[in-house]
Amino acid sequence: MTCWWSPVSLSTRRSPAPASTAVCEEGTQTLVKPFKEYAPGFVHADVKYLPQLPDQDQRTYLFAAIDRATRWAYVEILKDKSATATAAFFKRYD
């Protein structure tokens, strides 16, 4: 089954997002939930291991912080994931 959604806006919203509907090949419509609204400052953080390249002597880590309200993303590649490095990452993010 193939479905498409309308309307979809990727812009940042200040008011609650309206629900959109999916139109499927059979003609049925399914309610699609809007993204949950967050207050500015709510941050999603993630750390991912990056593969060690042949010319590197140690593994590196990708730190990412995404503001859920504005969808603004900040990323850095760091050599360790210690508490000190993590705290410094968030100070630079702010």
C-alpha positions as CSV (number, residue, x, y, z in Angstrom):
1,M,0.0,0.0,0.0
2,T,1.3,3.4,-0.9
3,C,0.3,6.5,1.1
4,W,1.2,10.2,0.9
5,W,0.5,12.9,3.4
6,S,-1.0,16.3,3.0
7,P,-0.4,19.0,4.1
8,V,3.0,18.8,5.6
9,S,5.0,21.8,6.6
10,L,8.7,21.5,7.7
11,S,8.7,25.1,9.1
12,T,9.0,25.8,12.8
13,R,5.6,26.5,14.4
14,R,4.7,28.5,17.4
15,S,1.1,27.2,17.6
16,P,0.0,23.6,17.8
17,A,0.4,21.7,14.6
18,P,-2.8,20.6,12.9
19,A,-3.2,16.9,12.3
20,S,-2.8,15.9,8.6
21,T,-4.4,12.9,6.8
22,A,-2.7,10.2,4.8
23,V,-4.4,9.4,1.5
24,C,-3.8,5.8,0.4
25,E,-4.3,4.1,-2.9
26,E,-7.5,2.4,-1.8
27,G,-9.0,5.9,-1.0
28,T,-9.0,5.4,2.7
29,Q,-7.7,8.2,5.0
30,T,-5.8,7.7,8.2
31,L,-5.2,10.4,10.8
32,V,-1.5,11.2,11.2
33,K,-0.5,12.6,14.6
34,P,1.4,15.9,14.5
35,F,4.8,16.3,16.2
36,K,4.7,17.0,19.9
37,E,5.3,20.6,20.8
38,Y,8.2,21.4,23.1
39,A,9.2,24.5,25.0
40,P,12.4,26.1,23.7
41,G,15.4,24.7,25.5
42,F,14.3,21.1,25.5
43,V,17.4,19.4,24.0
44,H,17.8,15.9,22.6
45,A,21.4,14.7,23.0
46,D,23.1,11.7,21.4
47,V,26.6,10.2,21.3
48,K,27.6,7.9,18.5
49,Y,30.8,5.9,18.0
50,L,32.5,6.7,14.8
51,P,34.6,4.0,13.0
52,Q,38.3,4.2,13.6
53,L,40.1,5.1,10.4
54,P,43.4,3.5,9.5
55,D,45.3,6.8,10.0
56,Q,43.8,7.4,13.5
57,D,45.3,6.1,16.8
58,Q,42.0,6.1,18.7
59,R,38.3,6.0,18.2
60,T,36.3,9.3,17.9
61,Y,32.7,10.2,19.0
62,L,30.0,12.3,17.4
63,F,28.2,14.4,19.9
64,A,24.9,15.9,18.7
65,A,22.4,18.2,20.5
66,I,19.1,19.1,18.8
67,D,16.7,21.7,20.2
68,R,13.2,20.1,20.0
69,A,11.4,23.4,19.6
70,T,13.5,25.1,16.9
71,R,15.0,21.9,15.4
72,W,18.4,23.6,15.6
73,A,21.2,21.1,15.6
74,Y,24.8,21.3,17.0
75,V,27.4,18.6,16.4
76,E,31.0,18.0,17.3
77,I,33.5,15.2,16.9
78,L,35.5,14.6,20.1
79,K,38.2,12.2,21.1
80,D,36.6,10.9,24.3
81,K,33.2,10.7,25.9
82,S,34.2,11.5,29.5
83,A,32.1,13.6,31.8
84,T,34.5,16.5,31.3
85,A,34.3,16.4,27.5
86,T,30.5,16.1,27.7
87,A,30.2,19.1,30.1
88,A,32.4,21.2,27.8
89,F,30.3,20.2,24.8
90,F,27.2,21.5,26.4
91,K,28.9,24.7,27.5
92,R,29.9,25.3,23.8
93,Y,26.3,24.4,22.7
94,D,24.8,27.0,25.0
